[in-house]
């Protein structure tokens, strides 16, 4: 019986569409696509999620590796991107209803500290019984250790947990399911798919 709902943040609770967000910084879609490579696909971005580098250090390294013309854009995106991320209000409403029905709400997310700190006062986090952010743990999904950290810290039984994540690699769910945690990938930013998933486990909201 499911008692605990574990939410990812990016593209589940917080809309993280890269192109959509980056178009606030340039009206050139090709430049926006380039910025995805020069920011989100870099080793520095992974290190931010691990909490092993500061935002300022990441910016400096990203700028060194990218063409000179992208230096200013990289800095602007890194410093102001959070301002253009929006909340998935329908998904947060689902979480509120789940909480009202007695389910425990948890977060397990790969995220840099500066991003989490920007959003940490939102109402969604007031619903949470526990929060695991990768950068504070120096561990990222799909590493089994970060899942065990969540389960151990909050004394959760895997078979009582439903994991909601948009990981398109499937690796996070391979780890979660191997540990006995229930769930499957949901479509990014799709609250209706979350409702379908909940129905699959006989959970009404």
KEPAVO-105513 format. One record per residue (C-alpha): residue in one letter; x, y, z; residue number from 1. Coordinates in steps of 0.05 Angstrom, whole numbers, plus 5000, padded with zeros to 4 digits. Each point is the difference from the previous one (the first is absolute). Last residue first. Layout:
% KEPAVO-105513
[A; [X; Y; Z]; NUM]
...
END
This chain:
% KEPAVO-105513
[X; [4858; 5254; 4891]; 205]
[X; [4991; 4925; 4994]; 204]
[X; [5058; 4950; 5004]; 203]
[X; [4984; 4932; 4970]; 202]
[X; [5073; 4990; 4978]; 201]
[X; [4985; 5008; 4926]; 200]
[X; [4955; 5058; 5020]; 199]
[X; [5060; 5036; 5028]; 198]
[X; [5037; 4991; 4935]; 197]
[X; [4941; 5028; 4960]; 196]
[X; [4997; 5060; 5046]; 195]
[X; [5075; 5011; 4989]; 194]
[X; [4988; 4996; 4925]; 193]
[X; [4948; 5055; 5007]; 192]
[X; [5050; 5043; 5038]; 191]
[X; [5046; 5001; 4940]; 190]
[X; [5062; 5044; 5010]; 189]
[X; [5045; 4946; 4971]; 188]
[X; [4965; 4934; 4986]; 187]
[X; [5001; 4952; 5058]; 186]
[X; [5052; 4945; 5010]; 185]
[X; [4977; 4939; 5040]; 184]
[X; [4984; 4985; 5073]; 183]
[X; [5012; 4955; 5059]; 182]
[X; [5061; 4997; 5045]; 181]
[X; [5026; 4929; 5010]; 180]
[X; [5074; 5015; 4999]; 179]
[X; [5005; 4975; 4928]; 178]
[X; [4940; 5044; 4984]; 177]
[X; [5036; 5063; 5023]; 176]
[X; [5065; 4983; 4965]; 175]
[X; [4967; 4982; 4934]; 174]
[X; [4955; 5060; 5010]; 173]
[X; [5058; 5047; 5004]; 172]
[X; [5031; 4968; 4939]; 171]
[X; [4939; 5009; 4955]; 170]
[X; [5039; 5049; 4957]; 169]
[X; [4939; 5045; 4992]; 168]
[X; [4999; 5018; 5074]; 167]
[X; [4932; 5033; 5010]; 166]
[X; [4992; 4980; 5073]; 165]
[X; [4944; 4978; 5047]; 164]
[X; [5020; 4945; 5050]; 163]
[X; [4947; 4962; 5038]; 162]
[X; [5022; 4974; 5069]; 161]
[X; [4968; 4947; 5044]; 160]
[X; [5041; 4944; 4968]; 159]
[X; [5064; 5037; 5016]; 158]
[X; [4986; 5004; 5075]; 157]
[X; [5018; 5069; 5026]; 156]
[X; [5039; 5016; 5063]; 155]
[X; [5008; 5074; 4982]; 154]
[X; [5076; 5001; 4998]; 153]
[X; [5005; 4928; 4977]; 152]
[X; [4954; 5004; 4940]; 151]
[X; [5026; 5067; 4976]; 150]
[X; [5073; 4981; 5009]; 149]
[X; [4986; 4933; 4967]; 148]
[X; [4976; 5037; 4938]; 147]
[X; [5062; 5044; 5002]; 146]
[X; [5045; 4939; 5007]; 145]
[X; [4970; 4964; 4940]; 144]
[X; [5030; 5051; 4953]; 143]
[X; [4948; 5018; 4948]; 142]
[X; [4996; 5054; 5025]; 141]
[X; [5053; 5045; 5029]; 140]
[X; [5043; 5000; 5063]; 139]
[X; [5038; 5056; 5034]; 138]
[X; [4944; 4999; 5052]; 137]
[X; [4987; 5075; 5000]; 136]
[X; [5007; 5004; 4924]; 135]
[X; [4952; 4942; 4990]; 134]
[X; [4940; 5029; 5036]; 133]
[X; [4963; 4953; 5046]; 132]
[X; [4936; 5028; 5032]; 131]
[X; [4956; 4970; 5054]; 130]
[X; [4929; 5005; 5026]; 129]
[X; [4983; 5049; 4945]; 128]
[X; [4937; 5042; 4997]; 127]
[X; [5035; 5064; 5019]; 126]
[X; [5046; 4987; 4941]; 125]
[X; [4942; 5010; 4953]; 124]
[X; [4985; 5069; 5028]; 123]
[X; [5063; 5031; 4971]; 122]
[X; [5053; 5023; 5049]; 121]
[X; [5055; 4954; 4973]; 120]
[X; [4997; 5026; 4929]; 119]
[X; [5063; 5043; 4995]; 118]
[X; [5035; 4955; 5051]; 117]
[X; [4988; 4940; 4956]; 116]
[X; [5031; 5034; 4940]; 115]
[X; [5061; 5025; 5040]; 114]
[X; [5011; 4931; 5029]; 113]
[X; [5004; 4965; 4933]; 112]
[X; [4947; 4948; 4985]; 111]
[X; [4991; 4925; 4990]; 110]
[X; [4935; 4985; 5036]; 109]
[X; [4968; 4955; 5051]; 108]
[X; [4941; 5035; 5033]; 107]
[X; [4951; 4969; 5050]; 106]
[X; [4926; 5003; 5013]; 105]
[X; [4964; 4956; 5051]; 104]
[X; [4930; 4978; 4980]; 103]
[X; [4943; 5016; 5047]; 102]
[X; [4945; 5020; 4953]; 101]
[X; [5015; 5073; 5011]; 100]
[X; [5072; 4988; 4979]; 99]
[X; [4977; 4967; 4935]; 98]
[X; [4955; 5060; 4987]; 97]
[X; [5058; 5048; 5011]; 96]
[X; [5045; 4959; 4954]; 95]
[X; [4947; 5002; 4945]; 94]
[X; [4996; 5076; 5008]; 93]
[X; [5076; 5002; 4993]; 92]
[X; [4992; 4962; 4935]; 91]
[X; [4949; 5049; 4974]; 90]
[X; [5043; 5059; 5021]; 89]
[X; [5061; 4977; 4961]; 88]
[X; [5044; 5057; 5024]; 87]
[X; [5036; 5047; 4954]; 86]
[X; [5073; 5009; 4982]; 85]
[X; [5016; 5069; 4973]; 84]
[X; [5030; 5030; 5063]; 83]
[X; [5041; 4936; 5009]; 82]
[X; [5038; 5015; 4936]; 81]
[X; [5028; 5066; 5026]; 80]
[X; [5072; 4988; 5022]; 79]
[X; [5016; 4938; 4958]; 78]
[X; [4964; 5028; 4939]; 77]
[X; [5033; 5068; 5005]; 76]
[X; [5070; 4970; 5010]; 75]
[X; [4992; 4953; 4941]; 74]
[X; [4973; 5057; 4957]; 73]
[X; [5060; 5045; 5016]; 72]
[X; [5051; 4947; 4980]; 71]
[X; [4962; 4974; 4939]; 70]
[X; [5038; 5041; 4947]; 69]
[X; [5066; 4974; 5026]; 68]
[X; [4985; 4928; 4979]; 67]
[X; [4989; 4953; 5058]; 66]
[X; [5052; 4963; 5042]; 65]
[X; [5026; 5060; 5039]; 64]
[X; [4930; 5026; 5012]; 63]
[X; [4978; 4934; 5029]; 62]
[X; [5060; 5000; 5048]; 61]
[X; [4986; 5070; 5025]; 60]
[X; [4926; 4988; 5008]; 59]
[X; [5012; 4936; 5038]; 58]
[X; [5047; 5034; 5049]; 57]
[X; [4949; 5054; 5013]; 56]
[X; [4945; 4949; 5010]; 55]
[X; [5043; 4964; 5051]; 54]
[X; [5028; 4930; 4988]; 53]
[X; [4993; 4932; 5033]; 52]
[X; [4926; 5005; 5018]; 51]
[X; [4986; 4938; 4959]; 50]
[X; [4948; 5036; 4958]; 49]
[X; [5050; 5056; 4990]; 48]
[X; [5052; 4948; 4979]; 47]
[X; [4953; 4973; 4947]; 46]
[X; [4991; 5070; 4973]; 45]
[X; [5075; 5009; 4999]; 44]
[X; [5009; 4937; 4959]; 43]
[X; [4960; 5034; 4946]; 42]
[X; [4934; 4981; 4967]; 41]
[X; [4959; 5053; 5035]; 40]
[X; [5044; 5060; 4986]; 39]
[X; [5038; 5001; 4934]; 38]
[X; [4957; 4946; 4968]; 37]
[X; [4934; 5032; 5021]; 36]
[X; [5030; 5067; 4980]; 35]
[X; [5008; 4976; 4929]; 34]
[X; [4926; 4984; 4996]; 33]
[X; [4984; 5071; 5024]; 32]
[X; [5048; 5027; 4948]; 31]
[X; [4963; 4961; 4947]; 30]
[X; [4934; 5027; 5026]; 29]
[X; [5023; 5072; 4991]; 28]
[X; [4955; 5047; 5041]; 27]
[X; [5049; 4996; 5057]; 26]
[X; [4996; 5002; 5076]; 25]
[X; [4926; 4985; 5011]; 24]
[X; [5007; 4948; 4946]; 23]
[X; [5043; 4961; 5049]; 22]
[X; [4940; 4982; 5043]; 21]
[X; [4958; 4970; 4943]; 20]
[X; [5062; 4966; 4972]; 19]
[X; [5019; 4969; 5067]; 18]
[X; [4932; 4977; 5025]; 17]
[X; [5009; 4999; 5075]; 16]
[X; [4929; 5006; 5026]; 15]
[X; [5004; 4992; 5076]; 14]
[X; [4958; 4946; 5034]; 13]
[X; [5010; 4945; 4948]; 12]
[X; [5046; 5028; 4946]; 11]
[X; [5055; 5010; 5053]; 10]
[X; [4976; 4981; 5070]; 9]
[X; [4997; 4924; 5008]; 8]
[X; [4943; 4978; 5045]; 7]
[X; [4996; 4942; 5048]; 6]
[X; [4930; 4979; 5022]; 5]
[X; [4997; 4960; 5065]; 4]
[X; [4945; 4954; 5026]; 3]
[X; [4992; 4951; 4942]; 2]
[X; [4972; 4933; 5021]; 1]
END
